[in-house]
């Protein structure tokens, strides 16, 4: 099973795919941008579906941490909800924004 790790001095100590420099927050931004797992695996063929699933699970179980990572990376206007199923959805307010 793929693992998510944190290593001081690597990716700012943020959660990332083990053996890579791909932070979980970055994968979340790809999913928010509409990329599918298939798209990601085509773009990064050295990653596996197990790694993507591990990232989704980690994000769902540690959402406040990932939200903070997104905030720290200047993704401040993205009102997101990460559902425990691993799906990502955008919340829309009454004005359709």
N, C-alpha and C positions, 0 to 999 in steps of 0.2 A: 504494500500500500504506500502510495506517495505521502510524503510528509511536508508539513509547513514548519519552517524553522526561523529563528531569530538569532542573528549573530552580530554582536557589537562590531562596528566598523564595516559591515557589509550592508549595503542598501539602507544606510542610516539606522541599522538595528531593527528595521521594520520586518514584519512577517513576509516571507518569500518562499518560493518553491525550493525545496532542498536541492542542492547541487547546481543552482542557477542564481542569477542576479535579477530574477523577475519577482517584484513585490506583488503581493496579493492585491493591494490597492490599484496597481496598474492593470491587472487583469479585469478588475471591476470596471475600470474606465472603458476598456474595450467592449465589455458586455453592454455597458450603458450606451455606448456609441453604436450598438446594433450588431456587433460581431457575434457570430455563432461560435460554438466550440469547433465546428468544422473549419470555419475561417481561421481561427487561431491556430489550429493544428496544421493548416496549410501554410500559414505565415511562419510558424515556429515548429517545423517538423520534428525537432528533437524533443519536444514536450509530448506528454502522453495524456490520454483522456483521464487516467487516474489522477494525474497532477491537477488537471483542471477541476475535477470533482473535489479533490482535497481543498483547493482554493475556495470553491463555492461553499463548502461545509465550514471552513474556517471563517469566511466572511459572514456567514449566517450566524455562527455561534459567537462571533466577536465583533458584531457590527459597530458598536460605539468606537472601538479602536480603529476600524477601517474608515469610519466617518471622519475621525480625527486625522488619519493619514491623508484622506482626500482634501480636507481643509488645509492641512499643512502644505499640500501640493497645489494650492490655489484653486481647487475645485469647490468653490464656496457657494455657488448658486445652483447646485444640483440637488433638489429635494428628492432623495431616493429612499426607498424601502427595500431591504434585502430580506426576502422571505426565507424561512427555514428550508424550503424545498430547493433552494439554490437559485430560484428565479429572481431576477432583478426587475423592478418596475419603478416607474416614475410616478410620484404623487402629483396630482393636478389640483390646483385650488379652484374655487368657484368661478374665477375669471378665465379658466381654461389655460392657466399658465402653470 
